[in-house]
């Protein structure tokens, strides 16, 4: 219920007997202001279903525990939700806050999403969305409840638990509550905010930015709009820190053994790191070529204090299987980067991998990719329909996304097998390239119609391809000239393409249905890295980690939401 502003009314009358301080009772009248504004956005829609996001901003007094209600007019049905507990009775829908996002302060936003079905002829936006029984009109109204006795004359509020991570907390203890939404303001055009974050320890530099180079840093969005920032130190450790709504470091970073960083993914109770550790090659003789490190890839599950909950190797080396043994899958010097995705219950890692094959009395090392799905308890999801041992041959820039519309993980790779952008397992060509050494696969995002968009480049020309299962059906030749484009979902029905431009980045918004440009190009004032990724946020913003002002800082470039 709403936390009400307190006004104490002291009643006095001649001849009233004195009362002891211990038993003092004051009459308290509770006055509260209530109000909300709402954004209901259909992010994508197909023949029988749709995916939507609801963002409710509290413009009244703070509330602890919220309920959002609305009524559908055309028989829509909610089938799956995240960020809230959603139920439906007839056309009436109720969304209740989770344990971690129930506090909603003034001018803060609660966001949640869901999938639903519709009749294919009409999917109108509800017009009666309310927050805790108050219709969301954007206006504030004052209400006063009847006076109630208070057992203490003190008007001082009681202390509330801190939402800052506690580095020493046990992974089995309940996680601290994240903030209730960041309330980032949307604008008519893209607004870029750059924050230099002093992380307190040396950060690995960009190096040569090749596909065999370590990755310096990665970022992930939490459901509440905050972030987890991961970076590679100079001490064979991967560091992890929590960022608040203003992209400022909160608490003390934690660290994990790791010689390379791949990606980070977040959820309401923490997140997952994908990182590389040293492994053993063994003494199996190579048929040719020079020796290579035989490293391992690991998922590290962490809680909201940044502490490890579980660890799962997603390569297959062990005490009985070394890198140069037949059947081994390991990380070597060649393309070895990877990405994470999640369906809310499992975590998927898609990454480049070395493949050891017996050839007579010696072994050959091949390169491909590997897709592994891990359950919420850290066990491998054996037999998962989207996992595989080998997908694309000679794969690099491995990209993966979860598609709630199909309930599948979808992947693309760049491969020098016929030099193309392809889907793995089974092999399907998305876009054909040429074998001139300039092919690069960018990122993968959901289209706002069925299918996906992926960015790629050849000869420095950036293209966008739309596809569903296999060959592209739409090609957009962009105005961008770059060897390494980035693509990210950017609010409802839009996507953001970025690329290196001198010592900064250039950017262009596109329609996620048609591929048409939205507005003009703009500049993002941080240095680009060829293999780092922008990440999307539920409030419609997108963030990118970049080299900081010093060797102990990281710059966060945030493109704020569009109205």
Secondary structure, 3 states (H helix, E strand, C coil): CECCEEEEECCCCCCCCCCCHHHCCEEEEEEEEECEEEEEEEEEECCCEEEEEEEEEECCCCEECCEEEEECCCCCEEEEEECCEEEEECCEEEEECCCCCCEECCCEEEEEEEEEECCCCCCCCCCCCEECCEECCCCCEEEEEEEEEECCCCCCCCCCCCCCCCCCCCCCCCCCCCCCCCCCCCECCCCEEEEEEECCCCECCCCCCCCCCCECEEEEECCCCCEEEEEEECCCEEEEEEECCCCCEEEEEEEEECCEEEEEEEECCEEEEEEEECCCCCCCCECCCCCCCCEEEEEEEEECCCCEEEEEECCCCECCECCCCCCCEEECCCCCCEEEEECCCCEEEEEEEEEEEEECCEEEEEEEEEEEEECCCCCECCCCCCCECCCCCCEEEEEEEEECCCCEEEEEEEECCCCEEEECCCCEEEEECCCCCCCEEEEEEECCCCCEEEEEEECCEEEEEEECCCCCCEEEEEEEECCCCEEEECCCCEEEEEEEECCEEEEEEEECCCCCEEEEEEEECCCCCCCCCCEECCCCCEEEEEECCCCCEEEEEEECCEC
